[in-house]
Amino acid sequence: MDFSSCIYLASTNGKLDVLDWLLNEAKAPLEAFLDAFNPADECKYYQVVLDCMAHQKTHDGSALLWWRHNVPQVQGTWMTPSPANEQYNPINMHLLEQVLKVQDILWPSAMWNLRGSWSMLSYLQNKGILTASGLAEEQDKDWSLEDELICISARTPPSWLCTALEWWQCAFPQQFACPAEIASGETPVREGARKWWLRSGLCAADSGITSFDRR
């Protein structure tokens, strides 16, 4: 039996009864639990991890509490810098930081993965990672709020557009404005974004704003 992948799947799906069985009945070794808690890119069951990542699944919140009680060895550990350990849920982030005391927790390296999550964006703002100047911890120090708004308007899936733009508008109302590249039509945006900017009043009706997917 591949204990690590079984443990990982049980943890990401919140199956505490399965975790109990693997620990107490199947007698899975401690090493398998430690490997499942902190998977690395080269782990043997990484396809399982990739499948979970495709649905933005990480350890379930209830499972994290199970880990603290049943496998205390994970407390205070360092997260391997791997996409598998990127966190999308602020509740899970809090549990990892404050309850399990895990070090170096990773928020998604690509803001693309966060643009539809109001709660996660707010969590990162409270931590000082997102500021009116853009991404405080982004490797590209030139990445600005204007760059972010252009990226959201041109690349974010339609179902996330309004949420993303409204969050940044509410978070930084004084700095929030329609980027000149969008207003002039230099950078075409999604049709949903074009309508949002016009409806917001931040982009004049007679501006050159245009969309690339208008039907």
C-alpha positions as CSV (number, residue, x, y, z in Angstrom):
1,M,0.0,0.0,0.0
2,D,1.2,3.5,-0.9
3,F,0.6,4.9,2.6
4,S,1.8,8.5,1.8
5,S,-0.7,9.0,-1.1
6,C,-3.5,7.5,0.9
7,I,-2.8,9.8,3.8
8,Y,-2.5,12.8,1.6
9,L,-5.9,12.1,-0.1
10,A,-7.6,11.5,3.2
11,S,-6.2,14.7,4.6
12,T,-7.1,16.9,1.6
13,N,-10.6,15.5,1.6
14,G,-11.1,15.8,5.4
15,K,-11.6,12.0,5.9
16,L,-10.7,11.8,9.5
17,D,-12.0,8.3,9.9
18,V,-9.6,7.2,7.2
19,L,-6.7,9.0,8.9
20,D,-7.6,7.3,12.1
21,W,-7.6,3.9,10.4
22,L,-4.3,4.5,8.7
23,L,-2.7,5.5,11.9
24,N,-4.3,3.0,14.4
25,E,-5.3,0.0,12.3
26,A,-3.0,-0.1,9.2
27,K,-0.1,1.2,11.4
28,A,1.3,3.4,8.6
29,P,4.8,4.5,9.6
30,L,5.6,8.0,10.9
31,E,7.7,8.7,7.8
32,A,4.7,8.2,5.5
33,F,2.7,10.7,7.6
34,L,5.5,13.3,7.5
35,D,5.9,12.8,3.7
36,A,2.2,13.2,3.2
37,F,2.0,16.4,5.3
38,N,4.7,18.1,3.4
39,P,4.9,16.7,-0.2
40,A,7.8,17.8,-2.4
41,D,8.0,18.0,-6.2
42,E,9.9,14.8,-6.4
43,C,7.7,12.6,-4.2
44,K,6.6,9.3,-5.7
45,Y,2.9,10.1,-5.6
46,Y,3.2,13.6,-7.2
47,Q,0.5,12.9,-9.8
48,V,-2.0,12.5,-6.9
49,V,-0.7,15.9,-5.6
50,L,-1.1,17.5,-9.0
51,D,-4.7,16.2,-9.3
52,C,-5.5,17.8,-5.9
53,M,-3.7,21.0,-6.9
54,A,-5.9,21.2,-10.1
55,H,-8.9,21.7,-7.7
56,Q,-6.9,24.0,-5.4
57,K,-7.0,21.3,-2.7
58,T,-4.6,21.3,0.2
59,H,-5.0,19.8,3.7
60,D,-8.6,20.2,5.0
61,G,-9.0,22.5,8.0
62,S,-10.5,19.7,10.2
63,A,-7.6,17.4,9.1
64,L,-5.1,20.0,10.2
65,L,-6.5,19.8,13.7
66,W,-6.3,16.1,13.5
67,W,-2.6,16.3,12.6
68,R,-1.9,18.5,15.6
69,H,-3.5,16.0,18.0
70,N,-2.3,12.7,16.4
71,V,1.0,13.5,14.6
72,P,2.5,16.3,16.7
73,Q,5.9,15.8,15.0
74,V,4.7,18.1,12.2
75,Q,4.5,21.1,14.5
76,G,7.1,23.7,13.8
77,T,8.3,22.1,10.6
78,W,9.3,24.0,7.5
79,M,7.2,23.8,4.4
80,T,9.0,22.5,1.3
81,P,8.9,25.2,-1.4
82,S,6.6,23.3,-3.7
83,P,3.3,24.2,-5.5
84,A,1.7,21.4,-3.5
85,N,2.2,23.5,-0.4
86,E,0.7,26.7,-1.7
87,Q,-2.3,27.8,0.4
88,Y,-5.5,29.2,-1.0
89,N,-7.7,29.1,2.2
90,P,-7.2,31.8,4.9
91,I,-8.6,29.5,7.6
92,N,-6.0,26.8,6.7
93,M,-3.3,29.5,6.6
94,H,-4.3,30.5,10.2
95,L,-4.3,26.9,11.4
96,L,-0.9,26.2,9.9
97,E,0.6,29.4,11.3
98,Q,-1.0,29.7,14.7
99,V,-1.9,26.1,15.7
100,L,0.8,24.0,14.0
101,K,3.4,26.7,13.9
102,V,4.5,25.6,10.5
103,Q,7.3,27.8,9.1
104,D,7.6,29.5,5.7
105,I,4.0,28.8,4.5
106,L,3.6,29.5,0.8
107,W,0.8,31.6,-0.6
108,P,0.3,31.1,-4.4
109,S,3.3,32.4,-6.4
110,A,0.9,33.4,-9.1
111,M,-1.8,36.0,-8.2
112,W,-3.8,34.3,-10.9
113,N,-4.8,31.7,-8.4
114,L,-6.2,34.2,-5.9
115,R,-8.1,36.7,-8.0
116,G,-11.4,35.0,-7.3
117,S,-11.0,34.7,-3.6
118,W,-12.2,37.7,-1.6
119,S,-11.3,36.1,1.8
120,M,-7.8,35.1,0.7
121,L,-7.0,38.5,-0.8
122,S,-8.2,40.2,2.4
123,Y,-6.0,37.8,4.5
124,L,-3.0,38.7,2.5
125,Q,-3.7,42.4,2.7
126,N,-3.9,42.1,6.5
127,K,-0.5,40.3,6.5
128,G,1.0,43.2,4.5
129,I,1.6,41.1,1.4
130,L,-0.8,43.0,-0.8
131,T,-0.5,46.8,-0.7
132,A,-1.7,49.8,-2.7
133,S,1.7,49.5,-4.5
134,G,1.0,46.0,-5.6
135,L,2.6,42.9,-4.2
136,A,4.9,43.7,-1.3
137,E,6.7,40.4,-1.6
138,E,6.6,39.9,-5.3
139,Q,10.0,39.1,-6.9
140,D,9.2,41.7,-9.6
141,K,9.5,44.9,-7.6
142,D,8.1,46.9,-10.4
143,W,4.7,45.1,-10.3
144,S,2.2,47.7,-9.4
145,L,-1.5,48.1,-8.7
146,E,-2.0,49.3,-12.3
147,D,-0.3,46.2,-13.6
148,E,-2.5,44.0,-11.5
149,L,-5.7,45.7,-12.7
150,I,-4.6,45.3,-16.3
151,C,-3.8,41.7,-15.7
152,I,-7.2,41.1,-14.0
153,S,-9.1,42.8,-16.8
154,A,-7.4,41.0,-19.6
155,R,-6.7,37.6,-18.2
156,T,-9.0,36.7,-15.3
157,P,-11.8,34.2,-16.1
158,P,-15.2,35.9,-16.5
159,S,-16.6,34.4,-13.3
160,W,-13.9,36.0,-11.2
161,L,-13.7,39.4,-12.9
162,C,-16.2,41.4,-10.8
163,T,-15.0,39.9,-7.5
164,A,-11.4,40.7,-8.2
165,L,-12.0,44.3,-9.4
166,E,-14.4,45.1,-6.6
167,W,-12.0,43.7,-4.0
168,W,-9.1,46.0,-5.1
169,Q,-11.5,49.0,-5.4
170,C,-12.8,48.4,-1.8
171,A,-9.3,47.7,-0.4
172,F,-7.5,50.7,-2.0
173,P,-10.2,53.3,-3.0
174,Q,-7.9,56.2,-3.1
175,Q,-5.4,54.6,-5.5
176,F,-7.9,52.7,-7.6
177,A,-8.3,54.0,-11.1
178,C,-8.8,52.7,-14.6
179,P,-5.4,52.1,-16.1
180,A,-4.6,54.4,-19.1
181,E,-3.7,51.4,-21.2
182,I,-7.3,50.1,-20.8
183,A,-9.0,53.4,-21.2
184,S,-7.2,54.2,-24.4
185,G,-7.8,50.8,-25.9
186,E,-4.1,50.0,-26.1
187,T,-4.7,46.9,-24.1
188,P,-8.0,45.1,-25.0
189,V,-9.7,43.5,-22.0
190,R,-12.4,40.9,-21.5
191,E,-16.0,42.0,-22.3
192,G,-17.0,41.6,-18.7
193,A,-14.2,43.9,-17.6
194,R,-15.1,46.5,-20.3
195,K,-18.6,46.6,-19.0
196,W,-17.4,46.8,-15.3
197,W,-15.1,49.7,-15.9
198,L,-17.8,51.6,-17.8
199,R,-20.4,50.9,-15.2
200,S,-18.1,52.0,-12.4
201,G,-17.8,55.5,-13.8
202,L,-14.1,55.3,-13.7
203,C,-13.9,55.0,-17.4
204,A,-15.7,57.5,-19.6
205,A,-18.4,56.2,-22.0
206,D,-16.6,57.9,-24.9
207,S,-13.2,56.4,-24.0
208,G,-11.4,54.0,-26.3
209,I,-11.8,50.9,-24.0
210,T,-12.3,47.8,-26.1
211,S,-12.6,44.1,-25.5
212,F,-11.2,41.1,-27.4
213,D,-14.1,38.7,-26.7
214,R,-17.1,40.9,-27.4
215,R,-20.0,39.1,-29.2
